[in-house]
Amino acid sequence: MVAGQVPDDPPNPDLDAVWQATRDRLRTSVPESTFRLWLEPLEVVGAEGETLYLSAPDGVRAWAERRYSALIAEALADSGSGLGRVSFAAAPAGAERAGEAELNPNYTFDRFVIGPGNRLAHAAALAVAEAPSEAYNPLFLHGPPGLGKTHLLVAIANYLRANAPGLSVRYTTAESFTNEFVAALRNSGSEAFKVRYRDIDVLLIDDIQFLEGKHHTEEEFFHTFNALYESGSQLVLSADRIPSELSTLAARLRDRFEWGLTVAVEPPNLATRVTVLRRLVRESGVEVADPGALSELAGRIDANLRQLHGALTRVVAHASLMARPLSSELIAEVVPRSRTAQTNSVEEIQERVAACFGISRAELVGTSRATKPLRARQVAIFLTRELTDLSLPQIGRLYGGRDHSTVLNSLRRVEVGLGQDEELAERVRELRLAIHSPVQAGG
């Protein structure tokens, strides 16, 4: 058998009990924070001979395998199960129900941290969960990876399964949809596949951009979409781009994606990132004596929440291994400041906005009330508020000494404009992406 490969035989039904007994022993062998971070996420996926196969998210699995394999094997041997070795593997194909990804119970609306960049997406997802097929159909969420799109899709599925058990709900990814469709064509035929996907009340599909270039699967999804939409079923989709930018998908699919509501999920601002970190450390039982440590970490990672979580994991690991407190000094040593965190300055925001509107930076911060400089100034103030932790008076001073009420008025005008003016919304989106994108070196 290839190392790391999960056996094909179905898991022994007693394995869960064996693993629970092993976990109980492990909990007494390591600090509680270590157990929660590295051992609690491990799941049993099978056994063969004396070997127990475990799986977990990639980062956790790699660290647990490297640091705790011997400890786990020792606790396993003490369980009296006849198992004494462990191997770490990717989750087996049978771990998912017929093309449906297993739902993460932690992905709920209550656990979703709301900020300026995701407030509308959260509200739209909750509206769909509370009234499927009545609010927005389809709901299309888009944005870069790691910002919470999957969390919202799974939260809808979890909410419906808890509050509307009579509805048939299926969450999957476009990759799983494709793999299952190909397998159906090779084996049982497509009829059973069609029944699974067209005779349901709610279909949620993640990373729909994966269908690009897969013409047969795209054709099948087109008919699945039509069948569900015409029968009144709810569709929720996510992608890393807006529908019009999925250029290699058929135009008829891109058109259908825009029939309902399309909502952007934007990168979290500093306050949101700090809130996320506070929740993570609270749930992990990690002690943070330095009150400024989490703000320091949040200021260094601003790309996405996955990277933020990974950075916290690295810092906690270093603190544990080096017997040092989790402090701002340790964070500065372990986590380099991201390029975007370095360049998310007011100066850069002003320069990029001025260039976008075709005016000078002096005009942007000046006194002109002409339409172009005024609109550019409002957008720059809006982005400064969103991408920095400056207060309204501080922002006003950086824009020609304007007062608090003027800054607040600019914010409100842009917020209203984003919902009414597509050209403005596109400009703001492009500016956000430009400010969040690392500067590339010339070649």
C-alpha positions, 0 to 999 in steps of 0.5 A: 500500500502506498504511504499516506493512501487511505484504505478502500475498505470502509472504516471500522465503526469502532474507530470513532470510539478508539480515536476518542479514547486516544484523544482523551489521552492526548489531552492530558499529555500536552497543554490545552492550547496545543491540543486545540490547535494541533490535535483536536482538528484531526479526524480518523478516516480509516484503518488497515492492519495496525495503522490508523489513518488520520486527516486534517486541514493541510497546515494542521496535518503537516505540523501534527505529522511532523511534531506529534506522530510519536505521541499520537502513536503512543496514546493509540497503542495504550487504547487497547485497540490493537492499533499502534501506528498512525499515518496522515492522509488526505480525506478519502473519496468516500468522506463526502456524500455523493458529490456533496462536500461535508459541511463545516459545523463552524461555518454559521452566520453567528460565527461570521465576523461582519465588516464593511467589506462583507456586510452586504454579502452577509445580509444577502446570504442570510436573506436567502437562508431565511426565505429561499427562492423568495429573496435573490435567485440566484445569489452570486458572491464574488471576491478573491480567495480567503474572504469568507465566501465559502463560510457564507455558502455553508452557513446557508446550508447549515441554517436550512438544515437546522431550521427547514429540515423538509428542504433538500439542500446540497452544497458542493464545489464546482470541482466536485460537481465536475468530478462526479459528472465525469464519473457518472458518464464513465460508470452509472450514466448521467441519469442518476446524476441528474436526479441528485442535482435537479430534484432538490430545493437549494443548490449551493456551488462554490468556486464556479470559475472551475467550470471554465474550459470544461465544456461538457460539464458546463453544458450539464450545469447549464441544463441543471441551472435551468431545471432548478430555476424554472422549478423555483429552487434556490441557487447560490454560487461563488467565484473569484470574479464577477460573472462578466469576467468569467470570459471562457464560460459560455455567455448564456451561463454568465447571463444567467448568473446575473439574473439575481443579485451579484455581491462582492466580498471585499478584503477585511479592514483592520478592525475586522481583522482584529475582531477575527483574531480575538475570536480565534485566540479566545476559542483556541485558549491562547493567552495574549498578555500584550494588548497590542499584539493582535493589532500588530498582527492584523496590521501585518497581514491584510490579504485574506483571512486564511493568511491571517489565521495561518500567521496566528498559527505560526506565531502561537507555534513559535511562542510555544516552542521558544517558551516566549509570550505572544507579544508584538515583538515576537510577531515582528520577528515571525511575521513579515509585514505584507507589501500591501500593509506597507503601502496601504498609506493615505499617500498611495490611496490619494495618488491612485485615486487621483490617477484613476480620475485623471487629476493631480494629487494637489487637486484631490486634496484642494478646495475645488468643488468641480465635479471630477475633483469632488467625486475623486475626493469623496472616493479617496476619503471612502477608501482611506476610511475603509483601508486604514484605521484613521479616525474621521478627524484624522482623515479630514486633516489629511484632506485639506483640513476638512471637518468631521461632518464633511468626511462623514458626508463623503462616506455617505455619498459614496456608499449610496453611489455604490448601489446606484452607479455601476461605473462608480462601483467598478472604479472603487472595486478596481482601486481596492484591487490595485491598492491590495495588489503587491507591486511587481518588480520590473523584468 
